[in-house]
């Protein structure tokens, strides 16, 4: 679903899932360098690694925007291809909401590595009808086409209170808030700022941009 190969809520059998997954290549990266690691994705468990002191590192409180305290040194990433061309990169994300840690994926367009194509959560314990609205298809649809980064390369995406003013110069970086769920919405924003920044996937995304522009 994060890849856009299945619609939200659409069901599919194992054969169909396996067929669609042929368009997705899983890799493991070193978060500190952004380079691919010599580790098989099938042998890597990011949650287990984050709990293992030998495979993870403590995040200093002043940089821990996602509120997760530790992160694994490595992470899996997913490249979505259409024929011989990579169309999207999907990044696992997690961070604190109001009542729980939210686990999900953000998909970026590979052409510019800044245009968001989807954001979804597959596990959380937020309140239904409030923070649980992160699962609402209408809210998830708001993310497609939003710009994650400013022109200077800084993470610029925001989940604002209320509704985005389409005439505002900042509108391309803003998503409507979730009514009655300010803390969950702030958690979504902060985890994106962490994972898309230098402490998360920043080095990897810089490498992808360099490849896109031919500067690698």
C-alpha positions in Angstrom: 0.0 0.0 0.0 2.8 2.4 0.8 4.2 1.6 -2.7 0.8 2.4 -4.3 0.6 -1.2 -5.6 -2.5 -1.9 -3.5 -5.3 0.6 -2.6 -6.0 1.3 1.0 -8.1 -1.4 2.4 -7.7 -3.6 -0.6 -7.2 -7.3 0.1 -5.0 -9.7 -1.9 -4.0 -13.3 -1.6 -0.5 -14.5 -1.1 0.0 -15.1 -4.9 -1.0 -11.5 -5.7 1.2 -10.1 -2.9 4.2 -12.1 -4.1 3.6 -10.9 -7.7 3.4 -7.3 -6.7 6.4 -7.6 -4.4 8.6 -8.4 -7.4 8.5 -4.7 -8.1 10.0 -4.0 -4.7 13.7 -4.4 -3.8 14.6 -4.5 -0.1 18.0 -3.3 1.0 19.7 -2.6 4.2 21.6 0.6 4.7 24.1 2.0 7.3 22.3 5.1 8.6 25.5 7.0 9.5 26.9 6.8 6.0 23.9 6.2 3.8 25.7 3.4 2.1 24.2 -0.1 1.5 25.3 -2.6 4.1 26.4 -6.1 3.3 23.4 -7.6 5.2 20.5 -9.6 3.8 17.1 -7.9 4.5 15.7 -11.4 5.3 18.3 -11.6 8.2 17.7 -8.1 9.6 15.1 -7.2 12.2 15.1 -3.5 12.8 13.1 -3.6 16.1 15.3 -6.3 17.5 18.4 -4.4 16.4 17.2 -1.2 18.1 17.0 -3.1 21.5 20.5 -4.6 21.1 23.2 -2.2 22.4 25.7 -3.8 20.0 23.5 -3.0 17.0 22.1 0.3 18.1 23.0 3.7 19.5 21.5 6.1 22.1 20.0 9.2 20.6 20.8 12.3 22.6 17.7 13.9 24.1 18.2 17.2 22.3 18.1 15.3 18.9 15.4 12.7 19.8 12.5 14.3 18.0 10.8 11.0 17.6 11.0 10.1 21.3 12.4 6.6 20.7 15.6 7.0 22.8 17.6 4.4 20.7 17.8 3.6 17.0 19.4 0.7 15.2 22.6 1.5 13.3 21.2 -0.1 10.2 17.8 0.2 8.6 15.9 -1.6 5.8 14.7 0.5 2.9 12.6 -0.4 -0.1 13.0 0.6 -3.8 9.9 0.4 -5.9 10.6 -0.1 -9.6 8.5 0.2 -12.8 10.4 -1.8 -15.4 14.0 -0.9 -15.1 13.4 2.4 -13.4 13.2 3.1 -9.7 10.0 5.1 -9.0 9.8 5.4 -5.2 11.9 4.8 -2.1 10.0 3.7 1.0 11.4 4.3 4.4 10.3 2.7 7.7 9.6 5.3 10.4 8.5 5.1 14.0 8.0 7.6 16.8 5.8 8.5 19.8 2.3 9.7 19.6 0.0 10.3 22.6 -0.4 6.7 23.9 1.8 4.6 21.7 4.7 4.3 19.4 3.5 4.5 15.8 5.2 2.3 13.1 4.8 3.1 9.5 6.3 3.9 6.1 6.8 7.1 4.1 7.3 6.9 0.3 9.2 9.5 -1.6 9.3 10.0 -5.3 12.7 8.9 -6.6 12.8 11.7 -9.3 13.5 14.4 -6.7 13.7 12.5 -3.4 11.5 15.2 -1.8 8.0 14.7 -3.1 5.9 12.6 -0.7 3.8 9.9 -2.3 2.3 8.3 0.7 2.4 8.1 4.5 0.8 5.2 6.4 1.0 3.5 9.7 0.6 -0.2 10.1 0.8 -0.4 13.9 -0.2 2.1 16.7 -2.3 2.4 19.8 -3.8 5.8 19.4 -7.4 6.6 20.3 -9.9 5.6 17.7 -11.7 8.7 16.3 -8.9 11.0 17.5 -5.2 10.1 17.0 -6.4 6.9 15.3 -7.4 9.1 12.4 -3.9 8.6 11.1 -5.7 5.6 9.5 -8.4 7.7 7.8 -8.0 7.3 4.0 -9.0 11.0 3.6 -6.2 12.2 5.8 -3.7 9.8 4.3 -4.6 11.1 0.8 -3.5 14.6 1.8 0.1 13.6 1.9 0.5 12.8 -1.8 2.4 15.5 -3.6 3.5 17.4 -0.5 7.2 18.5 -0.4 9.2 17.1 2.5 12.2 19.4 2.1 12.7 23.1 1.6 15.0 24.5 -1.1 17.9 24.6 1.3 17.6 20.9 2.0 16.1 21.2 5.5 13.1 19.1 6.5 10.1 21.4 6.0 7.0 19.1 6.2 4.5 20.3 8.9 1.2 19.0 10.3 -0.5 22.2 11.2 -3.5 23.0 13.4 -6.6 23.4 11.3 -6.7 23.4 7.5 -4.0 24.3 5.1 -4.4 27.6 3.2 -3.9 26.6 -0.4 -2.9 30.1 -1.3 0.0 30.2 1.3 3.6 29.9 0.0 4.1 27.2 2.7 1.1 25.1 1.6 3.3 22.6 -0.3 5.0 21.7 3.0 1.8 21.5 5.1 -0.8 18.9 5.9 -4.1 19.4 7.7 -4.1 18.6 11.4 -6.1 15.9 13.1 -9.1 17.4 15.1 -8.7 16.6 18.8 -5.4 14.9 18.3 -2.8 17.6 18.6 -0.2 15.5 20.4 -0.5 12.6 17.9 -0.3 15.1 14.9 2.8 16.7 16.5 4.3 13.2 16.9 3.8 12.5 13.2 5.6 15.7 12.3 8.4 15.2 14.7 9.2 11.7 13.7 9.3 12.8 10.1 11.7 15.5 11.0 13.9 13.0 12.8 13.9 10.2 10.2 14.3 12.5 7.2 17.0 14.5 8.9 20.7 13.9 9.5 20.2 11.5 12.4 18.0 9.2 10.3 17.9 8.7 6.5 19.5 12.1 5.6 22.8 10.6 4.4 21.1 8.0 2.4 18.7 10.5 0.8 21.7 12.8 0.0 23.3 9.8 -1.9 20.1 9.2 -3.8 19.9 12.9 -4.8 23.5 12.8 -6.0 22.7 9.8 -8.2 19.6 11.6 -9.6 21.6 14.7 -10.5 24.6 12.8 -11.7 26.9 14.2 -9.0 27.6 10.8 -7.3 
